[in-house]
Amino acid sequence: MAESEKAVSAQSAAEHAGAETAPAPLSGRQRAALVMVSLGSDRASQLYKYLNERDIEELTFEIARMGKTSNEQVESTLEQFYKLCLTHKMMTDGGIEYARSILEKAFGESAAKMLLDRVSQTLQSKPFNFFSKGDPKALLSLLQSERPQVIALIMSYMDSEQAAQVLENLPEQKRIPTVMAMAKMDRVSPEAISIVEDEMKRKFDTIITSEDNMNLGGIDFVADVMNHIDRSNEKRIFDELDVTDPDLSSDIKDKMFVFEDILTMDDRSVQRFIRDCDSKDIVFALKTANEEMRQIFFSNMSKRMAETVRGDMENARNIRLRDVEEAQQRIVNLIRRLEDQGEVIINKGGDADNVLV
């Protein structure tokens, strides 16, 4: 065989061998970036809310430098992500032994052990995680006897809905100090967390460790908690906070969206959320509203709908204030969901909220 033919043959063989070489395994960050890309921008943006600045930076860098990926890599990564999510849910809902039994039947003993080990490390890395599985009444009973600073620290590790439930049920004299402690909390040292954990250990016989400083509390967290509280409790807390610390009260309100803020929305956004509103909620919500608020609603709905709502309002009798507040809260929740989807604009102040037309 001529030298030229040998060279061509060698090159062809090398190319063929390269084509069959398995792709290099992805790092943990690369797999995380692949999951985010696969979820799409809307869902991925929701996950970003739960990451700290360093994680966001590193993940964004990986996404930006991501090249082509094989179908095998995508399928393998998403399958692993699904299994980890499934394991996490089974462990938090049914406990580790329940999860082990199901996973071993589904994926085998070896895969089950790997999944349980990985998820166990994640769950144990978060202090006070046992509160999510504890009896709510026992939790409230415990926290009611604690100092506001301790309550604030523990609540900062809860999701906003659970924290809202705790805040609603705290004694009146502890609510405002706890809100203020949460709002003014910034970074907490591992030593301080360990002291609180030791105190909880004596009562719950549970040890949870913390390795790094965590971003806790803050105005944004308190605003999220307040957004989940019913309107009557929300009003009581802000009425007192307006007197105790008006600047802090104003800062928290600036991060929230409440029913009265509909007055600041543009007509197009009002028309959008009205389209999805239950007409009964509008009737109830406007029963105690001032004329300016009513006009915002009526001027942004069809003439026929406005006439129907006005008629229903005149005929509605003996409506409880609680029903009015719940209807207003459902409308507020709808607006927040639509804002998350980018379908309405909530004006929270600042140049970023200026709308260009």
Buried (B, 14 or more C-beta within 10 A) or exposed (E): EEEEEEEEEEEEEEEEEEEEEEEEEBEEBBBBBBBBBBBEEEEBEEBEEEBEEEEEEBBBEBBEEBEEBEEEBBEBBBEBBEBBEBBBEBBBEEEBEEBBBBBBEEBEEEBBBBBBEBBBEEBEEEBBBBBBEEEEEEBBEBBEEBEBBBBBBBBBBBEBEBBBBBBBBBEEEBBBBBBBBBBBBEEBEBEBBBEBBEEBEEEBEBEBEBEEEBBBBBBEBBBBBBBBBEBEBBEBBBEBBEEEBEEBBEBBBEBBBBBBBBBBBBEEBBBBBBEEBEEBBBBBBBBEBEEEBBEBBBEBBEEEBBEBBBEBBEEBEEBEEEBBBBBBBBBBEBBBEBBEEEBBBBBBEEEEEEEEE
